[in-house]
C-alpha cells in the first residue's frame, strides 16, 4: 500500500522531497515525479512533506492537520547563546507543583525530539506533589541503607531531613524506553534535554535526577513505586519547579578541549 501521494498539478519536480529522504524511500519516476522505492522502508520522519514548498506531497501516516508550521524567525545567536550559557542545575524549589497544562506543553516539545530511526519509543511518567516525591526519596534512602553510602545521603536524611535524592522538588518527570531498545539511553537524554530547555524558557528550575535513575536500575521497589511498565526501563529523569532563588552570573568552566581535523 502506497504511503505517498503526489499532486501532479502542484509538483514542480524540483526533487527536494527525494533529496531530504534519509531512508532513501523516494526516487524519481519516468515522468520526473517522486515515487516510493520498492523494498525501502519509510521511517515516517516527515521530511518529504515538511520540505515540499508547493504542498504537493501527502503522507498517509502523517495527516496534514497534524503538521505544525515551522518558526518563521529564529532567536538571535547572541540571545540564544546567553540563554544556554545561563542555565543552572537548580536544587532549591518552591513547593507548588508545575501545573498540568505546563507539563503537557513541555512533554509535547520533548516528544518531538529526534530518536534513533525515528522510532519514538519513549514513555513518560510525571510525578507531582510533595508527598509522592517524598515517598520516592524515602524508597531511595531505603536502598542506600543497604548499600555503601559514600555521599552520606542517609545521614543527611536522618539527621538533617535533607532530601539529597530529589531535593524536595515539587515535580519529577521520568522517561522510559523498552528494555531491549539499544538506543534508549541516547533517545532519553536528547528528549530530556529538549524538555529541560523548554522548561527553563518558561522560567522553571530544572535539575537532572541522576540518583533516582541509579536507584531505579538496581531496586525493584523503586520501579514499582514509579509504576514503570513491564518490559520498560528508566532512562533518565528531571526535577522541576519554580526556583527559590535567581542567579546573577554564569560561572566559568574548564578551558575548551577540542581537536580540529
Long-range contacts (C-beta under 8 A, 24 or more apart in sequence): 1-60, 2-36, 2-60, 3-36, 3-42, 3-44, 3-59, 3-60, 3-61, 4-34, 4-35, 4-36, 4-42, 4-48, 4-57, 4-58, 4-59, 4-60, 5-57, 5-58, 5-59, 5-60, 6-33, 6-34, 6-35, 6-56, 6-57, 7-55, 7-56, 7-57, 7-58, 8-33, 8-56, 10-54, 10-55, 10-56, 11-54, 11-56, 11-57, 12-54, 12-56, 14-53, 16-51, 16-52, 16-53, 17-47, 17-48, 17-49, 17-51, 17-52, 17-57, 18-48, 20-47, 20-48, 20-50, 20-51, 21-47, 21-48, 22-47, 43-117, 43-118, 43-119, 44-118, 45-118, 83-200, 83-201, 84-197, 85-250, 86-247, 86-250, 87-196, 87-197, 87-200, 87-206, 88-205, 88-247, 89-206, 89-207, 89-208, 90-205, 90-206, 90-207, 90-239, 90-241, 90-243, 91-167, 91-207, 91-239, 92-167, 92-205, 92-243, 92-244, 92-245, 93-167, 93-168, 93-169, 93-170, 93-205, 93-239, 93-240, 93-241, 93-242, 93-243, 93-244, 94-170, 94-241, 94-242, 94-243, 94-244, 95-130, 95-170, 95-241, 96-170, 96-241, 96-242, 97-128, 97-129, 97-170, 97-171, 97-241, 98-128, 98-170, 98-171, 98-199, 98-204, 98-240, 98-241, 98-242, 100-128, 102-202, 102-204, 103-128, 103-171, 103-173, 105-198, 106-173, 106-195, 106-198, 106-199, 106-202, 107-173, 107-195, 109-194, 109-195, 109-198, 110-175, 110-191, 110-192, 110-194, 110-195, 110-198, 111-191, 112-194, 113-187, 113-190, 113-191, 113-193, 113-194, 114-190, 115-183, 115-187, 115-190, 115-191, 116-182, 116-183, 116-186, 116-187, 117-183, 119-181, 119-183, 119-187, 121-177, 121-178, 121-181, 121-184, 121-187, 122-175, 122-176, 122-177, 122-187, 122-188, 122-191, 123-175, 123-176, 123-177, 123-229, 123-232, 124-173, 124-174, 124-175, 124-176, 125-173, 125-174, 125-175, 125-176, 125-226, 125-227, 125-228, 126-171, 126-172, 126-173, 126-174, 127-171, 127-172, 127-173, 127-174, 127-226, 128-170, 128-171, 129-170, 130-168, 130-170, 133-166, 133-168, 133-169, 133-170, 133-171, 133-172, 134-163, 134-168, 135-225, 136-165, 136-166, 136-172, 136-212, 136-222, 136-225, 136-226, 137-163, 137-165, 137-166, 139-215, 139-219, 139-221, 139-222, 139-225, 140-165, 140-166, 140-211, 140-212, 140-215, 140-219, 140-222, 141-165, 142-221, 143-215, 143-218, 143-219, 143-221, 143-222, 144-215, 153-211, 164-211, 165-209, 165-211, 165-212, 165-215, 166-209, 166-211, 166-212, 166-239, 167-207, 167-239, 169-207, 169-239, 169-240, 169-241, 170-240, 170-241, 170-242, 171-239, 171-240, 171-241, 172-209, 172-212, 172-237, 172-238, 172-239, 172-240, 173-237, 173-238, 173-240, 174-209, 174-212, 174-216, 174-226, 174-228, 174-234, 174-236, 174-237, 175-234, 175-235, 175-236, 175-237, 176-228, 176-229, 176-232, 176-233, 176-234, 176-235, 177-232, 177-233, 177-235, 178-231, 178-232, 178-233, 179-231, 179-232, 179-233, 180-231, 184-233, 184-235, 185-235, 185-236, 187-235, 188-235, 188-236, 189-235, 189-236, 192-236, 192-237, 192-238, 195-238, 196-238, 199-238, 199-240, 203-242, 204-240, 204-241, 204-242, 204-243, 205-240, 205-241, 205-242, 205-243, 205-244, 206-238, 206-239, 206-240, 207-238, 207-239, 208-236, 208-237, 208-238, 208-239, 209-236, 209-237, 209-238, 209-239, 210-236, 212-237, 213-237
